[in-house]
Amino acid sequence: MALTGIQIYKLLPKTNCKECGYPTCMAFAMKLAAGQEDLSKCPYASDEAKEKLSAAAKPPMRAVTIVTNDHQLTTGAELVMYRHQKKFFNPAPLMVRVKDTASADDLNETVEEVGNYSVDRVGMTFTLDGFAVQNDSGDASTFASCVESVKSKTDMPLTLIATDPNSMSAALEKVGDSRPLIYAATKDNIDQMGQLAKKYSCPMVVKSSDGLDELAELSEKASGAGVEDIILDPGDRDLHNSLVSFTQVRRLALRKFEPFGYPIISFPGEGASSVEEEVNLAAQHIAKYANVIVMDSFSPAIAYNLLTLRLNVYTDPQAPIQLQSGIYQVGSPDEKSPLCITTNYALSYFAISGEVEATGRPSWILVVDTEGLSVLTAWSAGKFDADGIAAHIKQFDAADKVNHNSLILPGGVAILKGETEENLPDWKILVGPREAPGIGGYFRQNAQIWEG
C-alpha cells in the first residue's frame, strides 16, 4: 500500500537541509508520495526509511521493454490519468499482425510495406513499431518458420502470439538474443508460459477471459513465479467494455494496486466489424489507455492518422512542438521562388507548408524562433516582431536564396509591414493571406513577382 505524504515525512530526517532540492522535508515527502521523486535524492535517509519507502518511491506502472537485435521499444511507466496533470511518457507502440497461414509472398509484401513506411512530420519521422506474428495454423514448426522468416526481414521488435507453449517454445528458439513479447499466458497455460518467459528473459502478456478479478490473479501468479516484465490484456474488445476496463486498470495502477501496475495491450481489430471501426477503436485505445496496440489492418492513410493522433496525445501539453529556426524548402525552390515567413510553432509551419506544397510552386519558408508560439500569440507576446524578422533574414542569409528580395508576411500580422520595411530597406515586404488555405490564390495573383 502506498504511503501518504505525512507517513513519508515521519520517516525522513526532518533536517530541512535542502540538499534534495526542496526547501523542506515535507515538500520532498509530498513529491515522493506522488511518485514524482526518488528517495535517493535524500542523502541522510536511514536504511529503515529506505526499506519502508520503497513502495512509495516505486513507479505505479512498470516500464516494459521489447527487444529485437539492436532495436527496442519501451512502453508503460505512466504516472497520471490525464496528460495535463504531467504528461504521458512512452508513446504506445503500433504493431501490425501477420499470421503463419499467409503465403510467403503475402507475408513478404506486408513485412516490406510496413517496414518501409516512413513519413516526416513536425520535424520527426513517423514509422510503425513492430510486428505481431500469430500461430494461426496451430502447428509449432509452421509458426517457428514464420517467426524466423519475419525476423530475417526486419529488425523491428516482435510480439509472438500462440496459446500452445510448445509452439511458443519452438518460435523462441528462432529469435536468438532478441526478447520478443510473449502473448499470452492464460489460466490454462500460465505455468508453462511463465517458464518460457523466465528462460528467454522475455516480457509476457497475461490475458483474462473472465474479467479484472481473474486478470489480477493471473498477474499476481506470474509475478510470484518470477516474471518481472508483464503486460496486461483485460480481454475486452468492443468500444464500451475496453474503455471501462482499460480505465479501471490505469486508475488502480496509479493507486499502486500492484497486480495492475503494468502496461496494457489491445487488439482493436478483434472488436471491429470493418476497417473503419478498427481505426476508431485504435484511436480510442491510444487515448484511453492502451500501451501496446496490435493492428490487423495497414495502409499509409491508417498509419498516418493514428501516428498523428499518438503524437498529439503524447506531446507534453506544457511544451508546444517546435521546429528549429531556419530556412526550409518546399519542393526544390530556386532564386525565383517565393519566400514566406512563419513562427517555429510546428502546427503553424505545417499548416503553411502543406498549403504551399499543394500549390505545386516550390518555395522557401523562413521559420522564426518564437519559443513555440503561433503567429498571433507570438506577435501579441512581442516574440514575433520586425527586429526578430530582420535578424532571422540576416542570420540565415535569405538574400542568397532569392533574387527578388520579397518576403511574404502572414496576413494576421500585416501591422508589422511598415516596421519590417524600415528594418529591411532592401526588401519588399508583402502581406499574405490571413489563413494558410489562401496561399494558392495569393501565389496566382502575384505570380509576376517570381516569374518576372
Summary of the structure (lengths in Angstrom):
residues: 452
radius of gyration: 27.1
end to end distance: 75.2
largest distance: 80.8
contacts: 1509
relative contact order: 0.08
helix: 45%
strand: 18%
